[in-house]
Amino acid sequence: MNKTVGIFLALFGGSALLAALVVALVTSADSASAARRPPVAYDCQGSHDGQVRPADVLLDCLSGNVIVKTPAWRYWTGTSARSSRATLWANKCRPDCAAGHYRKYPASLVLYRVRSIHGRGYYTRMRLQYTHNKPRSYTYRWGKYPGATLPGWIGGP
């Protein structure tokens, strides 16, 4: 009888140890994945509404006349992101900007230089490339103009 109880206790203790080990591994994996959340991209909403793989990136915060529509991303990593295809929409403002007549140009976006705010990574640089009569490339930085209330993408043409 004592031998049976000993075997039972050894099996029970071993399975309890195994269960504790599994729980520790799962908890460790969950906290590690939370720590490795992908960086976000911000637009004119400031540092509150960052998105991973946004479909639209607003470049002109005051009027919304310049937008890059990005329905797909080639990759989005902890160091950079690249669109697989994008379209630059630029309002011609003819006869006025309210009419909303946009010209569209094939484009690509690259986001890079990750920094952290409130414990969340975000991209601080963006390179926009498109063709309008000739290839064009512009680099933007995430920041705030003096006197502005919200940050936005600074740079470009």
Secondary structure, 3 states (H helix, E strand, C coil): CHHHHHHHHHHHHHHHHHHHHHHHHHHHHHHHHHHCCCCEECCCCCCCCCECCCCEEECCCCCCCEEEEEEEEEEECCCEEEEEEEEEEEECCCCCHHHCCEEEEEEEEEEEEEEEECCEEEEEEEEEEEECCCEEEEEEEEECCCCCCCCEEEECC
